[in-house]
Amino acid sequence: MAPSKPLKLKNEIPSNNKKNKFLSIESDDISYSFAARLLGNLNLLRRDKLFCDIDIKIGNEVFSVHKAILTASSPYFHAMFTGGLCEKDQNCVELHGVFPKTFEFILEFMYTGTVVVDKNNVEDLVIAADMFEIIEIITKCSYFLIDQLHETNAIGIYLFARDHNILELKVSAIRYIEEHFPKVIKEEEIYELEKDTFINFLCSEYLKIDSECEMFEAAIKWIKHDIANRKPYVFDILKKVRLPLISFTFLERAINECPDSSLKVALKSVYSDMINQKGCLVPLNAKPRKCAKKDIYVIGGSKRELHSVWDRGLEMHYVSIEKFNTFTRKWAKVPDMRVNRLVPGVASLNGYIYVVGGEEGSNILSSCERYDPETKTWTQVASMVIPRCEFGLCALDGYLYAMGGWVGRDIIDSIERYDPRVDKWEVVGSLSESRFSMGLVSYEGLIYMVGGSSLTQRNMQDLMRYNPVSGKWQKLPSMSIARFQMGVAVLDDYLYVVGGTCRQQVLSSVERYSFKKLYSVAATFE
């Protein structure tokens, strides 16, 4: 045959993105088509037992296969047939730990690159693919199981992923459990968990729960599920429940309804430890979980109708309360307070909301009422020693602290403390200077007072720290802007100071104080 002339080709290869008008398919598609055809033909050779050079025996079944395909597909077989193992020179290798039907699925994947995963074979496929180190099958099975996650099987899938070290599936299962925890705890699966695994879930910050009461109920149900063997773990389990966020009313009911005498004794011990502020059995302080539902309460207040420039109308005071659900992002009505109060002190302690003092008409109040979110009821509790309004109120170590405020025409400097165990207020100290309209918060055993007004200074910008044990005050770095009647809150090791008034100007700025560092500007309201 005479040699043909060389083809004249272009110097530059056309872009793959530009389809040639003379060809119906792309060059890459041709390559894929060939690869698929090659694999299909190899599988036909296997099924017809042509050119097979080794038999794999599983139970009573024998699979004739090509050693090269198995070696190229699986690190397990690569080590078997290329290393110094005895199977290297054998014509028949017997395998254990895998079912014949499952191995057939594995072979189909080795020869075709495809596998059908369903609820009947997924577990066995994962175990076999893990044995043969075929990551692609494990990944496909993981996606199948992730898609199957449900409150009825999430715990089982989590345990399966954990035991077989399938990280992506394990993480997905944990996230599902955390996202749907109130539904998951209604299933029996979770109560069969071993202690350490159950505690890990109890410790999670990311459980999307309505209330810490759900965690308490889940803990008690886990203990009751095998009470004979789980009694020794009662205190270990309850330590992980954030009991200070649960009202004593709820705990008292749980104790009364507990059918097991020994568990009831343990619960009474925990209750006594909390009520007496010992902290020997369970922590006395706790923060809500990051993903737990948080209700925002708007309590009382006043409103003045502006009819015209000359007629400001009447000022209305409110006993009503509204609650904002951070999950549903909806407002709901809450039972009214018993007393119409203006500028009272408000604080949360032991799962209750306390509303203290304030002003009703021309009267300065000393009375105190408590709201139980569990029973949705208000209860009158002991009155303060000294009536006061526009004062600071905060909770710390099982007590309420009331500081400063107005009494008639005077500003006072006294500090009162309320003990809910004996339902009694007592004067325990004094401010370094009489003050009102300040911000008051507690953090890690100390009380922080910021801003406010005094007899000598209308707009204050200092920050003071009070130690209830020693009764001493310490001056800290001041705010950048003096302010009173502002909002204050503690979040993630920061004290936030929001808005307020300075020299008859309503402020829109926000600054924060780091308990670890100093102040910084956080934001400005638009």
Phi, psi and omega in degrees: 000128183290139178297137179271160178289145178298146179291144175269113183248156176289152180290326183251136178281131179298152179298143178295340182284345182264116184282132179285131185290345182267348183247141181273341180227158179283159180295324178295323178297325178297318180296315180296320180298319180294317180299316180296319179295321179298313180296319179298319179292322178297322179293324176295320177299320179295314183295328178272001179058041177261133179060016176288139185238006176203148176252138174250119181258126176230111185064237179262003183254145180237133180246117176273125187220176177257120183304321182297320180295313180297319182295320181284338186268333190224125174302329179299309180286332177298315178293324182294317189263350180244348179271198182264025181280156183294334182292345185305320185253011180272152177268343179220128181241129179262131180248149177233160177086012178214144180276148179304316181298320179293320180295329176297320176296320180297315179297317178304318180292319180300324185267338184237342183078009179231152177208140177265120180254130175218178185294340182276336185242354190299317182294313180295326178295317179298314181298315180291316180296326176293320179296317183269359177060048177255094188298324185298321179291319178300318180297315180295319178294324179298314179298322178297314182290325177299319179292338182269356185303134182206158182300337181280343184230000187300320180294316180298318178293321176301312181297320178299315179295320179295316183292334180252010174056047177259095192299311184298318178293321179297313180298318179297320179294318178299315180298321179295316180299315180296321182289328185240032188302318179302330178276323181298322184286355174275350180264154184287336185309314188293333183276358174262000179294149173289163188305308186297321179292318178297320179296323178302320178289321179298331183276348188296136175282345193254016176287124182271085185247157177281324186204153177293344176301326178297323179291320178298314180296321178295320180297314180295320180293323177297318179295315182294335183300329177212063192298329181298320182264346186255356178306319182295346184261005188305309184288326176298321181288312184291338175297332183273349173274135184276074188299327178299345179272358182254137182290151178296331178301316179296315181295320179298318179294320179297321179293315182295327183269357182288123184279337184269125186294318182291322177292324178297320177298317179296318180294322177296323178295318178296316180299314179296321179299322180285313185294330179265006174056041179273317180071022180279326185260322181221156178297149180264347180233145180203148174255149176299150176296149185302323184256008177287150177296136179236123178268133176257121182259131172252114192246120174060220181106188181217162180212133177246122179284125179263100181281317180199179178299326185267339183237103182278352178077190182263146176272128182252132176256148186243136170260354185284157180225139175236152184233134178254122180273118184286347175278306183274345182058043178231151177269148178218150179281144178239148179309140183294155171294163178281330185237139176282109187240138173248136182045055174278176169268140181228133178204158178251133181210129176055038178081002177251160172250123179257133174240120194233139172062215181100194184231134175234107187066240178257006183261133172271130189260150171245352185292160184217135175230156188231134179253133177255107180297338181287313182263351180058043181228153175258143179228135176283132176237183186301145178276156176294162176291319184240126174297144180197154173220165183051045181248173177264138179223133176209164179253141178204126174052042176085005179238160166256138177242126176247128186230135173062207178106182178267141168227102184064242179261002185252153171257135184248164181241007186284154175241125176247152179231135179252130178252108182292343180293323181248001180052061184210140173260149173210148177283127185236358181174194181211159175283162175289340178203140178302141187203153174216168179058033179263171173260141183223127178220165174240149179203120175048053173084001181233158179249133182246128179242130186227139174062204180107195180224151177225180179295330184259343186217114183289321182241111183253147181231011183279163176233125182240149179239133184242132177258108183296337181285311181271341183075015184259150176254147177226132180277136180240173180305138184281162173294164177283335181231131175290143181196154172221169184054040180259171173265143179225148178200155176253130178211122175051055176067021176235145168260117179262133176244119191243124173061221182105192181231141176217117179053049177065015176248128177283127185269146175249357184279156176230132173229160182226150178247126177274125177294344177263333183234237181224202182280156170204153177285126183266318183187170172227130179289142176276000000 
